[in-house]
């Protein structure tokens, strides 16, 4: 396997590459002018038709790298599936699809369909009646369509595994391999992820054709993220977590746990202590998952507790802090966690708890980052009293969405018009196919709820409720 060195390449403009003029036009409209390091390393190789392993931290521009590559291979006149992107979660599938559509905005008649699990197949079947050029989906659902002959890959040119390490672990490997076996041998195969364990590289040799590795420095920039490590007695780990949350009072915090049982227990205990907290783990269904993420993103909950697996694919804007309830055994997973804060030039905070027996993990992280870590100790007498930061907004749900042609502007108009709610009291509006969620100042929530129940939106009555 060839490897491109992880040194940061010099900044290069997108127009230095042989991209289609329509793609350059779209990039200019999005104000994407200079390539990020992973784009500068991987995109020229992708455009040459090479199989690539792309490794870079979260938020580094990996999706645009392979998105531009696969769009460069699409023939709009050929009404068949020519590119397939596999990923582990519905949220990530939605994000990938959104980015590829943005990049394709100036290309004529490009059709993209999302095939995610956890939702009805009916609209997916309808979208496949006239074959899309691009599919973004989860491996299990994509394989179902292939086995039922509602999806064909005869004309596939590019296959992408996003979060490739996750796609080739125990949960997804069987389905991913089956899909690869059904794809044409002449395809281009691209693996992208923030971490690539040795076992994934071994699988790559069997699924890719002489892959070239493009890897940027995946360490978190210390100027952007302040990292601190705290040794704590294993029996007082929860007290240590509450102490850090009470002292630092982050506007939003993502707390990583090792298992779903830990995540559930940490959520329950923090909630008892008055913290504004919710949890994300493998036992919740897709609708509840959507609601958890919406509530955390809009500030109804300040703290989200999650496992590394459950947090894959989350795109949380302006995350103030990440906290490790327990250090991961793999230093690359640590880097992946920290990479969720301090993004897009913002500053971030990363706090990590570890027990005495986990010192080897601290050493491994130091070796991975090639730097001396800021390590302290939390002793029983040093724990502060719980001082939870309260949430100031609640989330309301309107049982109507895109399928009802209900737009965010329609809801905003109903709230600021007849309901008389000030525009500044209304937070982010998230629209799904059959539901619309919005954040609103706690003090005005009852007024908004009653006004929407008594009134109409776009001349229609909709059920409205508070998400709790």
C-alpha positions in Angstrom: 0.0 0.0 0.0 1.3 3.4 -1.0 1.2 6.1 1.7 1.1 9.8 1.3 3.0 11.4 4.2 0.9 13.0 6.9 2.7 16.4 6.6 0.3 19.2 5.9 0.3 20.0 2.2 0.5 23.6 1.1 -2.9 25.3 0.6 -4.2 24.9 -2.9 -7.2 26.3 -4.7 -9.9 23.9 -6.1 -9.5 25.5 -9.5 -6.0 24.0 -9.7 -7.7 20.6 -10.2 -9.3 19.3 -13.4 -12.8 19.6 -12.0 -15.9 20.1 -14.2 -16.7 23.8 -14.6 -20.1 23.2 -12.9 -18.4 21.8 -9.8 -16.1 24.8 -9.7 -19.1 27.0 -10.0 -20.8 25.3 -7.1 -17.6 25.5 -5.0 -17.4 29.2 -5.7 -21.0 29.7 -4.7 -20.4 27.8 -1.4 -17.2 29.9 -0.9 -15.1 26.7 -0.9 -12.0 28.1 -2.6 -9.0 26.5 -0.8 -8.7 22.8 -0.3 -8.4 21.4 3.2 -5.3 19.2 3.8 -7.3 15.9 3.3 -8.8 17.3 0.1 -5.4 18.4 -1.2 -4.0 14.9 -0.5 -6.8 12.7 -1.6 -8.8 14.5 -4.3 -6.0 14.4 -7.0 -5.7 10.6 -6.4 -9.5 10.1 -6.6 -9.7 12.1 -9.9 -6.9 9.9 -11.3 -9.2 6.9 -10.6 -7.1 5.4 -7.8 -8.5 3.5 -4.9 -7.9 5.6 -1.7 -7.8 5.3 2.0 -8.4 8.8 3.4 -7.8 9.4 7.1 -8.4 12.8 8.7 -10.1 14.1 11.8 -13.8 14.9 12.1 -14.7 18.1 10.4 -11.7 18.1 8.0 -13.7 18.1 4.7 -13.6 14.3 3.9 -17.2 14.3 2.5 -16.4 17.1 0.0 -13.2 15.2 -1.0 -15.0 12.0 -2.1 -18.2 13.9 -3.0 -16.3 15.9 -5.7 -14.6 12.7 -6.8 -17.7 10.7 -7.3 -19.6 13.6 -9.0 -16.7 13.9 -11.5 -17.5 10.3 -12.5 -21.3 10.7 -13.0 -22.8 10.7 -16.4 -26.1 12.6 -16.0 -27.5 11.0 -19.2 -27.1 7.5 -17.8 -30.2 7.0 -15.6 -28.6 4.3 -13.5 -26.8 4.1 -10.1 -23.3 5.1 -10.6 -22.1 6.0 -7.1 -22.9 4.4 -3.7 -21.9 5.8 -0.3 -22.3 3.5 2.7 -22.3 4.9 6.2 -23.3 3.6 9.7 -26.1 6.0 10.8 -29.1 7.7 9.4 -27.9 11.1 10.6 -24.6 10.7 8.7 -26.5 9.6 5.6 -28.6 12.8 5.7 -25.5 14.9 6.2 -23.6 13.3 3.4 -26.6 13.6 1.0 -26.9 17.2 1.9 -23.3 18.0 1.2 -23.3 16.1 -2.1 -26.4 17.9 -3.2 -24.8 21.2 -2.4 -21.7 20.3 -4.5 -24.0 19.1 -7.4 -26.2 22.2 -7.4 -24.8 23.4 -10.7 -24.8 20.0 -12.4 -27.9 19.3 -14.5 -30.4 16.6 -13.4 -28.4 14.7 -10.8 -30.7 12.5 -8.7 -29.7 11.3 -5.3 -31.6 8.9 -3.0 -31.1 8.1 0.6 -31.6 4.4 1.8 -31.6 4.4 5.6 -32.8 1.8 8.0 -35.3 2.5 10.8 -37.8 4.1 8.5 -40.5 2.9 6.0 -39.3 1.4 2.7 -42.3 2.8 0.8 -40.9 6.2 -0.1 -37.5 4.5 -0.9 -39.1 2.2 -3.3 -40.8 5.1 -5.0 -37.5 6.9 -5.3 -35.9 3.8 -6.9 -38.6 3.5 -9.6 -36.6 6.0 -11.6 -33.0 5.1 -10.8 -31.0 7.7 -9.1 -27.4 8.5 -10.1 -26.2 8.4 -6.5 -27.3 6.3 -3.5 -26.3 7.2 0.1 -27.4 4.6 2.6 -26.8 2.2 5.5 -25.5 -1.2 4.6 -28.3 -3.2 6.0 -31.0 -1.4 4.1 -29.0 -1.2 0.9 -28.5 -4.9 1.0 -32.2 -5.5 1.5 -32.9 -3.6 -1.7 -30.2 -5.5 -3.6 -31.6 -8.8 -2.4 -35.1 -7.8 -3.4 -33.9 -6.6 -6.8 -35.3 -3.1 -6.2 -31.7 -1.8 -6.5 -29.0 -2.7 -9.1 -25.3 -1.9 -9.2 -24.5 -3.0 -12.7 -23.4 0.5 -13.7 -21.6 1.4 -10.4 -18.4 3.4 -10.9 -17.6 4.6 -7.3 -18.2 2.8 -4.0 -17.4 4.8 -0.8 -17.3 3.5 2.8 -17.6 6.5 5.1 -16.6 5.8 8.7 -14.9 2.8 7.1 -13.6 1.5 10.4 -17.2 1.3 11.7 -18.5 -0.2 8.4 -16.0 -3.0 8.7 -16.5 -3.8 12.4 -18.8 -6.5 13.8 -22.1 -4.6 13.4 -21.8 -3.8 9.7 -19.0 -6.0 8.2 -21.2 -8.8 6.9 -23.6 -6.5 5.0 -20.7 -4.3 3.8 -18.8 -7.2 2.4 -21.9 -8.6 0.7 -22.5 -5.3 -1.0 -18.9 -5.1 -2.2 -19.2 -8.6 -3.7 -22.3 -7.5 -5.7 -20.6 -4.4 -7.0 -18.7 -4.5 -10.4 -15.0 -5.4 -10.1 -14.1 -2.4 -12.2 -15.4 0.1 -9.6 -13.3 2.7 -7.8 -13.4 2.0 -4.0 -12.8 4.8 -1.4 -12.4 4.3 2.3 -12.6 7.4 4.5 -12.5 7.6 8.3 -10.9 9.4 11.3 -9.3 6.1 12.5 -8.0 3.1 10.7 -7.1 0.1 12.9 -4.7 -2.4 11.4 -7.5 -4.9 10.9 -9.3 -2.4 8.6 -6.2 -1.9 6.6 -6.0 -5.7 6.2 -9.5 -5.8 4.9 -8.7 -3.0 2.6 -6.2 -5.1 0.8 -9.0 -7.6 -0.1 -11.6 -5.0 -1.0 -9.6 -2.3 -2.8 -7.2 -2.4 -5.7 -3.7 -1.2 -4.8 -5.1 1.6 -2.5 -3.1 4.7 -1.9 -3.2 6.1 1.7 -3.8 9.8 2.1 -3.5 10.8 5.8 -3.3 14.2 7.3 -2.2 14.9 10.9 -5.2 13.7 12.9 -4.1 15.2 16.1 -6.2 18.0 17.5 -4.7 21.4 17.3 -3.8 22.4 20.9 -4.4 26.1 20.1 -8.0 25.4 19.4 -8.8 22.8 22.1 -7.7 22.9 25.7 -7.2 19.4 27.0 -6.9 18.3 30.7 -6.7 14.9 32.2 -7.7 14.0 35.8 -6.9 10.9 37.7 -9.9 10.0 40.0 -10.7 7.0 42.2 -12.7 4.6 40.1 -15.5 4.6 42.8 -15.8 8.4 42.6 -15.8 8.7 38.8 -19.4 10.1 38.7 -18.5 12.6 41.4 -15.5 13.7 39.3 -17.8 14.1 36.2 -20.3 16.2 38.2 -17.4 18.3 39.6 -16.0 19.1 36.1 -19.5 20.0 34.8 -20.1 22.2 37.8 -16.8 24.0 37.7 -16.5 24.5 33.9 -20.2 25.0 33.2 -20.0 24.3 29.4 -22.9 25.5 27.4 -23.0 22.1 25.8 -21.1 18.9 26.6 -20.8 15.5 24.9 -19.8 12.9 27.6 -18.3 9.7 26.2 -18.9 6.3 28.0 -17.5 2.9 27.1 -20.8 0.9 27.1 -24.5 1.7 26.7 -25.1 0.5 30.3 -22.6 3.1 31.5 -24.3 5.8 29.3 -27.7 4.9 30.8 -26.4 4.9 34.3 -24.5 8.2 33.9 -27.6 9.9 32.4 -29.8 8.6 35.3 -27.4 9.8 38.0 -26.7 13.2 36.5 -30.4 13.7 36.0 -31.0 12.9 39.7 -28.4 15.5 40.6 -30.3 18.2 38.7 -28.2 18.3 35.5 -29.9 18.9 32.1 -29.0 15.6 30.5 -30.1 13.1 27.9 -28.5 10.0 26.4 -27.8 8.3 23.1 -27.2 4.6 22.8 -28.1 1.5 20.7 -31.3 0.7 22.5 -33.3 3.7 21.4 -35.3 3.7 18.1 -34.8 6.1 15.2 -37.6 8.5 16.1 -36.4 8.8 19.7 -32.8 9.2 18.4 -33.9 12.1 16.2 -35.6 13.8 19.1 -32.6 13.4 21.5 -30.3 15.0 18.9 -32.8 17.8 18.2 -33.2 18.6 21.9 -29.4 18.6 22.5 -28.7 20.7 19.4 -31.2 23.4 20.3 -30.2 23.5 24.0 -33.1 21.8 25.7 -30.5 19.5 27.2 -27.0 20.8 28.0 -25.4 17.4 28.3 -25.5 14.4 25.9 -24.1 11.1 27.2 -23.2 8.7 24.4 -21.0 5.7 23.5 -18.4 6.2 20.8 -20.5 3.9 18.5 -23.8 5.8 19.1 -22.0 9.2 18.5 -20.7 8.2 15.1 -22.0 10.4 12.3 -23.3 13.2 14.6 -22.7 16.7 13.3 -23.0 18.8 16.4 -22.4 22.5 15.7 -20.5 24.7 18.2 -20.0 21.9 20.8 -18.4 23.6 23.8 -16.9 20.6 25.4 -16.2 16.9 25.2 -15.7 14.8 28.4 -14.3 11.3 28.6 -16.0 9.5 31.5 -13.4 6.8 30.8 -10.4 6.9 28.5 -10.6 4.7 25.4 -8.1 1.9 24.9 -7.3 3.1 21.4 -5.5 6.6 21.2 -7.1 7.2 17.8 -10.6 7.0 19.4 -9.4 9.6 21.8 -8.4 11.9 19.0 -11.7 11.3 17.3 -13.6 12.3 20.5 -11.6 15.5 20.9 -12.1 16.4 17.3 -15.8 17.0 17.9 -15.0 20.3 19.7 -13.0 23.3 18.6 -14.1 23.0 15.0 -14.2 25.5 12.2 -11.7 27.8 14.0 -13.7 27.8 17.3 -12.1 27.1 20.7 -13.1 24.0 22.6 -12.6 22.2 25.9 -11.7 18.5 26.3 -11.7 17.0 29.8 -10.8 13.4 30.6 -11.2 11.2 33.6 -9.1 8.1 34.3 -8.6 5.7 37.1 -5.1 4.8 38.4 -5.1 1.5 36.5 -5.6 3.4 33.3 -2.2 5.2 33.3 -1.1 3.2 30.3 -3.9 4.8 28.2 -2.6 8.3 29.2 0.9 7.2 28.1 -0.4 5.9 24.8 -2.2 9.1 24.1 0.9 11.1 24.9 2.8 9.0 22.4 0.1 9.4 19.8 0.0 13.2 20.2 3.8 13.5 20.7 3.3 15.9 23.5 3.2 16.0 27.3 -0.3 16.0 28.6 -1.7 18.3 31.4 -2.5 15.7 34.1 -4.0 16.5 37.5 -5.7 14.6 40.3 -9.2 14.8 41.8 -9.3 13.8 45.4 -12.4 13.4 47.6 -12.0 16.7 49.4 -11.7 18.7 46.1 -15.1 17.9 44.7 -17.3 20.9 44.4 -21.0 21.0 45.1 -23.3 20.3 42.2 -24.0 23.5 40.3 -25.9 22.4 37.1 -26.4 24.9 34.4 -30.1 25.0 33.6 -31.6 24.8 30.1 -33.5 28.0 29.1 -35.4 26.5 26.2 -37.9 23.7 25.6 -38.6 21.8 22.4 -42.1 21.7 20.8 -43.1 19.3 18.0 -45.6 19.9 15.3 -46.9 16.7 13.7 -46.4 18.0 10.2 -43.3 18.2 8.0 -41.9 18.1 4.5 -44.6 15.7 3.3 -47.2 18.2 4.3 -45.3 21.0 2.5 -44.7 22.6 5.9 -41.7 24.9 5.8 -39.7 26.5 8.7 -40.9 29.9 7.4 -44.5 28.9 7.7 -44.1 27.9 11.3 -42.1 31.0 12.1 -44.8 33.2 10.5 -47.5 31.5 12.6 -45.5 32.0 15.8 -44.6 35.6 15.2 -47.9 36.6 13.7 -51.1 35.6 15.4 -49.3 34.0 18.4 -47.3 37.2 18.9 -44.1 35.4 19.9 -40.9 37.6 19.5 -38.7 36.3 16.8 -35.7 36.2 19.2 -37.5 33.8 21.5 -37.6 31.1 18.7 -34.6 28.9 18.2 -33.6 26.4 15.6 -36.4 24.8 13.5 -35.8 21.2 12.3 -38.0 19.8 9.7 -38.4 16.0 9.0 -40.8 14.2 6.6 -43.7 14.1 9.1 -42.6 16.3 12.0 -41.2 19.7 12.7 -39.3 20.5 15.9 -38.5 24.0 17.2 -36.9 25.5 20.3 -38.5 28.2 22.2 -37.8 30.2 25.4 -39.1 28.4 28.4 -41.1 31.4 29.6 -43.0 31.5 26.3 -43.5 27.8 25.7 -47.0 27.5 27.1 -48.2 30.6 25.1 -46.7 29.2 21.9 -48.2 25.8 22.5 -51.7 27.1 23.2 -51.6 29.5 20.2 -50.6 26.8 17.8 -53.2 24.4 19.1 -55.9 27.1 18.9 -54.8 28.4 15.5 -53.6 27.1 12.1 -50.4 26.9 10.1 -50.8 27.6 6.4 -54.6 27.3 7.0 -54.2 23.8 8.5 -54.7 22.4 12.0 -51.7 20.4 13.3 -51.2 18.5 16.5 -48.6 20.3 18.7 -46.9 18.9 21.8 -43.9 19.4 24.0 -41.1 16.9 23.8 -40.1 15.6 27.3 
